Amino acid sequence: MENDLIALCKYGKPRIAKMPDGWMCSVDMHVAAKGTSFEVKSDFNCITPSAAVEQVMQRIEDTLKMYGVCDLKALT
């Protein structure tokens, strides 16, 4: 999981937290447009910290593909 959290740093500021019903992860994304913010969150009830991180990674990938950023390695 440590490597996954470090990998999320290329997209922004990752966080992981224990919630009452499980784990959650979020990333404040790097955004180039002035006055714009973008955050990606997992569900608040993930069974493990790793599951929360994996869910955020998938959501980031899905969102970037939706906006036409197909080569995720280009962001690094």
Secondary structure by P-SEA (a helix, b strand, c coil): caaaaaaaccccbbbbbbcccbbbbbbbcccccccbbbbbbcccccccaaaaaaaaaaaaaaaaaaaccccccccc
